[in-house]
Amino acid sequence: MAIRQIRKMGDDILSKTCRPVTEMTEKISVLIDDMLETMYDAQGVGLAAPQVGVLRRLVVIDVSTDEDKMEPLIMINPVITESSGADSAQEGCLSVPGKVADVTRPTFVKALYKDRDMNDCEVEAHDLLARCICHELDHLDGHLYVEKAEGPLRDVEAEE
């Protein structure tokens, strides 16, 4: 495993649409491992493949709060099939370091995806996990949370 460079806002790759993953290859498997290591190293809760320079429909998410019980969710070719509710909350992004803004997202989403073994899966997510899924899937279509920000970006230090 290796820590990959996280692309920052302004990098053209972050505005591109990703291609589906058609099969699990050694290269994709290594990418998943590297993305998890990169996300944990950066203390993030989610990371999408374009954030590490790869235009594939792949995200990793882990909203667990116990370092000893990490629960990574690996989503290949994810699609949100249902959503409901709405909540405005502060969001940040590893590709927009040091900044946060309020964004309204659904409080519930249902998503279809393939797992690491390319099995069809479904997840029903609420609150933080729903927010993370929406945020990371936006990356796959070339969008950053700043496009949905309600008001200006704020410095993280100003929030503490």
ZISULVEN-V443752 format. One record per residue. N is the residue number from 1. RES is the residue in one letter. PSI is psi in whole degrees, 0 to 359 (* if undefined). Layout:
((N;RES;PSI) (N;RES;PSI))
This chain:
((1;M;154) (2;A;149) (3;I;126) (4;R;157) (5;Q;131) (6;I;125) (7;R;143) (8;K;157) (9;M;135) (10;G;338) (11;D;127) (12;D;329) (13;I;333) (14;L;350) (15;S;10) (16;K;155) (17;T;136) (18;C;153) (19;R;150) (20;P;155) (21;V;122) (22;T;337) (23;E;156) (24;M;119) (25;T;170) (26;E;321) (27;K;317) (28;I;320) (29;S;316) (30;V;319) (31;L;314) (32;I;311) (33;D;316) (34;D;321) (35;M;318) (36;L;313) (37;E;319) (38;T;316) (39;M;312) (40;Y;319) (41;D;322) (42;A;359) (43;Q;40) (44;G;171) (45;V;356) (46;G;155) (47;L;134) (48;A;150) (49;A;319) (50;P;337) (51;Q;342) (52;V;21) (53;G;16) (54;V;121) (55;L;67) (56;R;151) (57;R;81) (58;L;130) (59;V;154) (60;V;141) (61;I;142) (62;D;106) (63;V;10) (64;S;150) (65;T;352) (66;D;115) (67;E;334) (68;D;348) (69;K;60) (70;M;141) (71;E;72) (72;P;138) (73;L;117) (74;I;120) (75;M;115) (76;I;131) (77;N;48) (78;P;147) (79;V;130) (80;I;125) (81;T;340) (82;E;150) (83;S;152) (84;S;166) (85;G;173) (86;A;140) (87;D;135) (88;S;128) (89;A;164) (90;Q;134) (91;E;150) (92;G;181) (93;C;140) (94;L;338) (95;S;357) (96;V;67) (97;P;142) (98;G;5) (99;K;152) (100;V;161) (101;A;159) (102;D;136) (103;V;136) (104;T;129) (105;R;162) (106;P;150) (107;T;350) (108;F;135) (109;V;149) (110;K;132) (111;A;144) (112;L;144) (113;Y;173) (114;K;142) (115;D;186) (116;R;334) (117;D;8) (118;M;26) (119;N;144) (120;D;133) (121;C;163) (122;E;142) (123;V;140) (124;E;120) (125;A;144) (126;H;155) (127;D;241) (128;L;317) (129;L;320) (130;A;316) (131;R;315) (132;C;318) (133;I;313) (134;C;314) (135;H;311) (136;E;322) (137;L;330) (138;D;320) (139;H;324) (140;L;340) (141;D;15) (142;G;27) (143;H;142) (144;L;156) (145;Y;337) (146;V;336) (147;E;337) (148;K;3) (149;A;137) (150;E;93) (151;G;180) (152;P;158) (153;L;144) (154;R;152) (155;D;138) (156;V;318) (157;E;325) (158;A;340) (159;E;342) (160;E;*))
